Amino acid sequence: MISLQGPLSKSLLESILQETGSRLPDPGKNNERQASIAGTSVEVGRTGYTGEPLGFEIFCPADRAVAIWEKSFTMAPARGLTP
């Protein structure tokens, strides 16, 4: 699982998902949606397990986690985000 938290997490994840026509899960705790990132089928969730008011979790196969991490953070520095 890769967690993406904070006030810019929504816009970053939306940008990543738009490339494949995927969408964010509906607002609300514990909502999930299937999506595609870096050529991999993933589940994007809003479990809220960290206590952040705005955050997402990307559930992916372990062997694809690095590729998804790299895709997710390709756009991050330009937006002022850090891992």
DORO-175261 format. One record per atom (N, C-alpha, C): residue in three letters; chain; x, y, z. Coordinates in pm, whole numbers. Example, Ala and Ser with C-alpha at 12.3 -4.5 7.8 and 13.67 -1.06 7.14 Angstrom:
# residues 2
{site "ALA"; "A"; {1319; -569; 780}}
{site "ALA"; "A"; {1230; -450; 780}}
{site "ALA"; "A"; {1320; -330; 780}}
{site "SER"; "A"; {1285; -225; 708}}
{site "SER"; "A"; {1367; -106; 714}}
{site "SER"; "A"; {1290; 3; 787}}
This chain:
# residues 83
{site "MET"; "A"; {84; -118; 0}}
{site "MET"; "A"; {0; 0; 0}}
{site "MET"; "A"; {89; 124; 0}}
{site "ILE"; "A"; {48; 221; -77}}
{site "ILE"; "A"; {114; 352; -79}}
{site "ILE"; "A"; {10; 453; -32}}
{site "SER"; "A"; {45; 533; 67}}
{site "SER"; "A"; {-46; 636; 118}}
{site "SER"; "A"; {-9; 771; 60}}
{site "LEU"; "A"; {-110; 845; 23}}
{site "LEU"; "A"; {-92; 980; -30}}
{site "LEU"; "A"; {-182; 1071; 53}}
{site "GLN"; "A"; {-121; 1154; 135}}
{site "GLN"; "A"; {-195; 1234; 232}}
{site "GLN"; "A"; {-169; 1382; 215}}
{site "GLY"; "A"; {-259; 1464; 264}}
{site "GLY"; "A"; {-239; 1607; 270}}
{site "GLY"; "A"; {-325; 1685; 173}}
{site "PRO"; "A"; {-320; 1817; 181}}
{site "PRO"; "A"; {-411; 1903; 105}}
{site "PRO"; "A"; {-396; 1895; -47}}
{site "LEU"; "A"; {-279; 1854; -96}}
{site "LEU"; "A"; {-260; 1845; -242}}
{site "LEU"; "A"; {-276; 1703; -295}}
{site "SER"; "A"; {-307; 1608; -208}}
{site "SER"; "A"; {-315; 1469; -250}}
{site "SER"; "A"; {-425; 1446; -354}}
{site "LYS"; "A"; {-536; 1512; -339}}
{site "LYS"; "A"; {-646; 1492; -433}}
{site "LYS"; "A"; {-609; 1538; -574}}
{site "SER"; "A"; {-553; 1657; -587}}
{site "SER"; "A"; {-520; 1708; -721}}
{site "SER"; "A"; {-409; 1624; -786}}
{site "LEU"; "A"; {-311; 1580; -708}}
{site "LEU"; "A"; {-205; 1496; -763}}
{site "LEU"; "A"; {-262; 1363; -812}}
{site "LEU"; "A"; {-340; 1297; -729}}
{site "LEU"; "A"; {-394; 1167; -767}}
{site "LEU"; "A"; {-491; 1179; -884}}
{site "GLU"; "A"; {-571; 1284; -886}}
{site "GLU"; "A"; {-660; 1306; -1002}}
{site "GLU"; "A"; {-581; 1317; -1131}}
{site "SER"; "A"; {-469; 1389; -1128}}
{site "SER"; "A"; {-385; 1404; -1247}}
{site "SER"; "A"; {-330; 1270; -1294}}
{site "ILE"; "A"; {-286; 1190; -1201}}
{site "ILE"; "A"; {-232; 1058; -1234}}
{site "ILE"; "A"; {-340; 969; -1294}}
{site "LEU"; "A"; {-458; 970; -1233}}
{site "LEU"; "A"; {-566; 882; -1277}}
{site "LEU"; "A"; {-626; 926; -1410}}
{site "GLN"; "A"; {-626; 1055; -1439}}
{site "GLN"; "A"; {-684; 1105; -1565}}
{site "GLN"; "A"; {-615; 1046; -1687}}
{site "GLU"; "A"; {-488; 1013; -1674}}
{site "GLU"; "A"; {-414; 957; -1786}}
{site "GLU"; "A"; {-474; 826; -1835}}
{site "THR"; "A"; {-541; 752; -1747}}
{site "THR"; "A"; {-599; 623; -1785}}
{site "THR"; "A"; {-753; 625; -1782}}
{site "GLY"; "A"; {-809; 742; -1761}}
{site "GLY"; "A"; {-955; 752; -1754}}
{site "GLY"; "A"; {-1013; 701; -1624}}
{site "SER"; "A"; {-927; 678; -1525}}
{site "SER"; "A"; {-973; 633; -1393}}
{site "SER"; "A"; {-1019; 752; -1311}}
{site "ARG"; "A"; {-1094; 724; -1206}}
{site "ARG"; "A"; {-1144; 832; -1119}}
{site "ARG"; "A"; {-1115; 801; -973}}
{site "LEU"; "A"; {-1121; 905; -894}}
{site "LEU"; "A"; {-1106; 889; -749}}
{site "LEU"; "A"; {-1228; 817; -692}}
{site "PRO"; "A"; {-1212; 755; -576}}
{site "PRO"; "A"; {-1330; 700; -509}}
{site "PRO"; "A"; {-1420; 814; -463}}
{site "ASP"; "A"; {-1547; 785; -447}}
{site "ASP"; "A"; {-1640; 885; -396}}
{site "ASP"; "A"; {-1596; 931; -258}}
{site "PRO"; "A"; {-1625; 1058; -224}}
{site "PRO"; "A"; {-1590; 1106; -90}}
{site "PRO"; "A"; {-1656; 1021; 18}}
{site "GLY"; "A"; {-1588; 1008; 128}}
{site "GLY"; "A"; {-1643; 932; 241}}
{site "GLY"; "A"; {-1547; 825; 285}}
{site "LYS"; "A"; {-1546; 801; 413}}
{site "LYS"; "A"; {-1455; 703; 471}}
{site "LYS"; "A"; {-1484; 563; 418}}
{site "ASN"; "A"; {-1377; 491; 387}}
{site "ASN"; "A"; {-1379; 352; 343}}
{site "ASN"; "A"; {-1434; 330; 203}}
{site "ASN"; "A"; {-1445; 434; 123}}
{site "ASN"; "A"; {-1485; 416; -17}}
{site "ASN"; "A"; {-1362; 376; -97}}
{site "GLU"; "A"; {-1385; 290; -197}}
{site "GLU"; "A"; {-1277; 243; -284}}
{site "GLU"; "A"; {-1323; 244; -428}}
{site "ARG"; "A"; {-1225; 245; -518}}
{site "ARG"; "A"; {-1254; 236; -661}}
{site "ARG"; "A"; {-1137; 169; -730}}
{site "GLN"; "A"; {-1166; 84; -828}}
{site "GLN"; "A"; {-1060; 26; -910}}
{site "GLN"; "A"; {-1010; 133; -1005}}
{site "ALA"; "A"; {-879; 130; -1028}}
{site "ALA"; "A"; {-817; 228; -1116}}
{site "ALA"; "A"; {-695; 164; -1180}}
{site "SER"; "A"; {-628; 241; -1263}}
{site "SER"; "A"; {-505; 195; -1326}}
{site "SER"; "A"; {-399; 303; -1311}}
{site "ILE"; "A"; {-282; 260; -1264}}
{site "ILE"; "A"; {-166; 350; -1250}}
{site "ILE"; "A"; {-44; 274; -1301}}
{site "ALA"; "A"; {31; 338; -1389}}
{site "ALA"; "A"; {153; 279; -1443}}
{site "ALA"; "A"; {128; 140; -1501}}
{site "GLY"; "A"; {16; 125; -1569}}
{site "GLY"; "A"; {-16; -1; -1634}}
{site "GLY"; "A"; {-58; -112; -1539}}
{site "THR"; "A"; {-92; -77; -1417}}
{site "THR"; "A"; {-127; -176; -1315}}
{site "THR"; "A"; {-266; -148; -1260}}
{site "SER"; "A"; {-345; -253; -1246}}
{site "SER"; "A"; {-476; -241; -1183}}
{site "SER"; "A"; {-455; -226; -1033}}
{site "VAL"; "A"; {-513; -122; -976}}
{site "VAL"; "A"; {-499; -94; -833}}
{site "VAL"; "A"; {-636; -64; -773}}
{site "GLU"; "A"; {-642; -65; -642}}
{site "GLU"; "A"; {-759; -16; -569}}
{site "GLU"; "A"; {-717; 114; -503}}
{site "VAL"; "A"; {-795; 218; -522}}
{site "VAL"; "A"; {-769; 346; -456}}
{site "VAL"; "A"; {-875; 361; -348}}
{site "GLY"; "A"; {-831; 381; -226}}
{site "GLY"; "A"; {-923; 389; -114}}
{site "GLY"; "A"; {-912; 519; -38}}
{site "ARG"; "A"; {-1013; 538; 47}}
{site "ARG"; "A"; {-1017; 652; 139}}
{site "ARG"; "A"; {-1046; 599; 278}}
{site "THR"; "A"; {-953; 521; 332}}
{site "THR"; "A"; {-981; 459; 461}}
{site "THR"; "A"; {-968; 557; 577}}
{site "GLY"; "A"; {-886; 659; 560}}
{site "GLY"; "A"; {-868; 756; 668}}
{site "GLY"; "A"; {-790; 701; 786}}
{site "TYR"; "A"; {-714; 594; 764}}
{site "TYR"; "A"; {-646; 528; 876}}
{site "TYR"; "A"; {-542; 617; 944}}
{site "THR"; "A"; {-489; 716; 874}}
{site "THR"; "A"; {-388; 802; 936}}
{site "THR"; "A"; {-449; 918; 1014}}
{site "GLY"; "A"; {-577; 938; 998}}
{site "GLY"; "A"; {-643; 1049; 1065}}
{site "GLY"; "A"; {-643; 1177; 984}}
{site "GLU"; "A"; {-578; 1177; 868}}
{site "GLU"; "A"; {-578; 1295; 781}}
{site "GLU"; "A"; {-718; 1317; 725}}
{site "PRO"; "A"; {-764; 1442; 720}}
{site "PRO"; "A"; {-897; 1468; 662}}
{site "PRO"; "A"; {-902; 1444; 512}}
{site "LEU"; "A"; {-788; 1456; 444}}
{site "LEU"; "A"; {-785; 1431; 301}}
{site "LEU"; "A"; {-665; 1342; 270}}
{site "GLY"; "A"; {-694; 1221; 226}}
{site "GLY"; "A"; {-587; 1130; 195}}
{site "GLY"; "A"; {-640; 1008; 122}}
{site "PHE"; "A"; {-549; 938; 57}}
{site "PHE"; "A"; {-584; 822; -24}}
{site "PHE"; "A"; {-482; 712; -1}}
{site "GLU"; "A"; {-525; 589; -25}}
{site "GLU"; "A"; {-436; 475; -20}}
{site "GLU"; "A"; {-443; 405; -155}}
{site "ILE"; "A"; {-329; 365; -205}}
{site "ILE"; "A"; {-322; 292; -331}}
{site "ILE"; "A"; {-280; 150; -297}}
{site "PHE"; "A"; {-371; 57; -315}}
{site "PHE"; "A"; {-344; -84; -288}}
{site "PHE"; "A"; {-301; -149; -419}}
{site "CYS"; "A"; {-180; -204; -419}}
{site "CYS"; "A"; {-122; -255; -542}}
{site "CYS"; "A"; {-43; -382; -515}}
{site "PRO"; "A"; {-15; -459; -621}}
{site "PRO"; "A"; {73; -575; -604}}
{site "PRO"; "A"; {212; -528; -562}}
{site "ALA"; "A"; {274; -601; -472}}
{site "ALA"; "A"; {405; -562; -419}}
{site "ALA"; "A"; {509; -546; -530}}
{site "ASP"; "A"; {503; -631; -631}}
{site "ASP"; "A"; {604; -623; -736}}
{site "ASP"; "A"; {586; -504; -830}}
{site "ARG"; "A"; {478; -429; -814}}
{site "ARG"; "A"; {453; -310; -896}}
{site "ARG"; "A"; {460; -182; -814}}
{site "ALA"; "A"; {487; -194; -685}}
{site "ALA"; "A"; {486; -78; -595}}
{site "ALA"; "A"; {589; 28; -636}}
{site "VAL"; "A"; {707; -13; -676}}
{site "VAL"; "A"; {811; 85; -713}}
{site "VAL"; "A"; {768; 163; -837}}
{site "ALA"; "A"; {713; 95; -937}}
{site "ALA"; "A"; {668; 164; -1059}}
{site "ALA"; "A"; {555; 262; -1028}}
{site "ILE"; "A"; {466; 223; -940}}
{site "ILE"; "A"; {354; 311; -903}}
{site "ILE"; "A"; {407; 429; -821}}
{site "TRP"; "A"; {499; 403; -729}}
{site "TRP"; "A"; {562; 511; -651}}
{site "TRP"; "A"; {628; 611; -745}}
{site "GLU"; "A"; {707; 561; -839}}
{site "GLU"; "A"; {777; 651; -932}}
{site "GLU"; "A"; {679; 732; -1016}}
{site "LYS"; "A"; {574; 670; -1063}}
{site "LYS"; "A"; {472; 742; -1141}}
{site "LYS"; "A"; {406; 848; -1054}}
{site "SER"; "A"; {375; 814; -932}}
{site "SER"; "A"; {306; 906; -842}}
{site "SER"; "A"; {390; 1028; -810}}
{site "PHE"; "A"; {520; 1009; -798}}
{site "PHE"; "A"; {604; 1121; -757}}
{site "PHE"; "A"; {678; 1188; -872}}
{site "THR"; "A"; {650; 1150; -994}}
{site "THR"; "A"; {705; 1221; -1110}}
{site "THR"; "A"; {656; 1365; -1111}}
{site "MET"; "A"; {529; 1383; -1074}}
{site "MET"; "A"; {468; 1516; -1076}}
{site "MET"; "A"; {480; 1589; -942}}
{site "ALA"; "A"; {518; 1519; -839}}
{site "ALA"; "A"; {517; 1576; -703}}
{site "ALA"; "A"; {607; 1698; -684}}
{site "PRO"; "A"; {735; 1695; -725}}
{site "PRO"; "A"; {820; 1812; -699}}
{site "PRO"; "A"; {768; 1942; -759}}
{site "ALA"; "A"; {709; 1933; -877}}
{site "ALA"; "A"; {655; 2054; -942}}
{site "ALA"; "A"; {538; 2111; -863}}
{site "ARG"; "A"; {477; 2029; -781}}
{site "ARG"; "A"; {362; 2073; -701}}
{site "ARG"; "A"; {402; 2102; -556}}
{site "GLY"; "A"; {531; 2091; -527}}
{site "GLY"; "A"; {576; 2119; -392}}
{site "GLY"; "A"; {554; 2004; -295}}
{site "LEU"; "A"; {538; 1882; -346}}
{site "LEU"; "A"; {513; 1766; -260}}
{site "LEU"; "A"; {642; 1690; -237}}
{site "THR"; "A"; {652; 1628; -122}}
{site "THR"; "A"; {769; 1546; -90}}
{site "THR"; "A"; {723; 1410; -39}}
{site "PRO"; "A"; {804; 1308; -64}}
{site "PRO"; "A"; {770; 1175; -11}}
{site "PRO"; "A"; {789; 1171; 140}}
